[in-house]
Amino acid sequence: MKQKPNWNEIESRIDFDAVSNKLTEFSASGAGRRKTVADLLHKVKDAILKARSEGASYRALTAFLNNSGLPISEPTLRQYLRSHGAAKRKIKPAIKRARV
């Protein structure tokens, strides 16, 4: 039969402050976490948001990013930017012409 651990003995052997500091460093380094396209986009987020606010289309931004070596699809870029504050462009209503 498996023997139960002696928790008091284990507690006395561990330096919890050192373990806590190492865990903080580990989580800050991003170790153990897979990189995503959002991680890469985050590095140029401000520039993309600015270009979008100045009228750049999602299609043009996607083409530019792909040409720059960042493979991303238009729907993914749209989702990323909207989650980070990019507003949808307002479409002007069609002007109705009066029939003569």
Phi and psi in degrees as a GROMACS rama.xvg file:
@    title "Ramachandran Plot"
@    xaxis  label "Phi"
@    yaxis  label "Psi"
@TYPE xy
-71.9662  134.579  LYS-2
-82.121  139.377  GLN-3
-74.1045  142.376  LYS-4
-67.7245  146.813  PRO-5
-89.6877  98.713  ASN-6
-65.2169  -33.1387  TRP-7
-65.598  -40.8339  ASN-8
-66.6506  -42.978  GLU-9
-62.4543  -43.6557  ILE-10
-60.8411  -37.1801  GLU-11
-73.1651  -22.6355  SER-12
-87.0871  -21.1302  ARG-13
-94.1647  135.842  ILE-14
-93.8416  93.5545  ASP-15
-65.2974  -31.0003  PHE-16
-64.9207  -42.9096  ASP-17
-65.6166  -41.8522  ALA-18
-63.33  -41.9198  VAL-19
-62.508  -44.1746  SER-20
-63.4698  -41.803  ASN-21
-64.909  -38.4401  LYS-22
-65.2162  -38.9061  LEU-23
-63.2533  -44.3418  THR-24
-64.0655  -41.3297  GLU-25
-61.9121  -46.0279  PHE-26
-70.771  -33.3553  SER-27
-69.6897  -29.0224  ALA-28
-77.4747  -13.9017  SER-29
78.9644  9.20249  GLY-30
-64.1537  142.87  ALA-31
83.0478  4.00408  GLY-32
-118.886  133.776  ARG-33
-73.8427  140.957  ARG-34
-74.8089  145.229  LYS-35
-125.784  169.653  THR-36
-63.8074  -30.8592  VAL-37
-64.3355  -35.3844  ALA-38
-62.1189  -39.393  ASP-39
-73.5886  -40.9411  LEU-40
-65.729  -30.8592  LEU-41
-60.0312  -28.3785  HIS-42
-70.618  -21.6101  LYS-43
-123.559  19.0258  VAL-44
-55.7188  -48.4631  LYS-45
-61.7436  -41.0684  ASP-46
-67.3725  -38.8777  ALA-47
-67.0265  -44.6242  ILE-48
-61.2389  -39.6148  LEU-49
-65.0759  -45.6514  LYS-50
-61.0748  -39.9072  ALA-51
-66.4338  -40.9061  ARG-52
-68.8599  -22.7473  SER-53
-91.4711  9.14308  GLU-54
105.706  2.24783  GLY-55
-67.7486  135.745  ALA-56
-79.8047  160.001  SER-57
-61.5136  -37.5609  TYR-58
-62.6361  -45.5013  ARG-59
-66.2285  -41.2972  ALA-60
-64.5764  -41.4162  LEU-61
-62.6293  -45.2088  THR-62
-61.6965  -43.6363  ALA-63
-61.7709  -46.01  PHE-64
-65.2173  -40.5161  LEU-65
-63.0869  -42.5501  ASN-66
-66.0946  -25.2889  ASN-67
-86.8112  0.871188  SER-68
100.106  4.19545  GLY-69
-105.424  98.8492  LEU-70
-73.2813  114.408  PRO-71
-147.332  147.895  ILE-72
-95.1481  159.964  SER-73
-61.8998  -44.8891  GLU-74
-62.4474  -36.2352  PRO-75
-66.5724  -42.3205  THR-76
-63.3464  -43.7789  LEU-77
-59.4302  -46.816  ARG-78
-62.6599  -43.8318  GLN-79
-61.5406  -48.0298  TYR-80
-67.1925  -39.6249  LEU-81
-65.9687  -33.0656  ARG-82
-73.8087  -14.1775  SER-83
-112.958  22.6093  HIS-84
103.366  0.802253  GLY-85
-75.0079  125.645  ALA-86
-84.0144  152.799  ALA-87
-69.4646  144.529  LYS-88
-74.0118  138.911  ARG-89
-84.8309  129.218  LYS-90
-90.9984  128.688  ILE-91
-71.0089  137.08  LYS-92
-67.5509  146.699  PRO-93
-66.6537  140.041  ALA-94
-84.0262  125.333  ILE-95
-81.4409  132.05  LYS-96
-91.1183  140.131  ARG-97
-76.4995  135.308  ALA-98
-81.2014  136.308  ARG-99
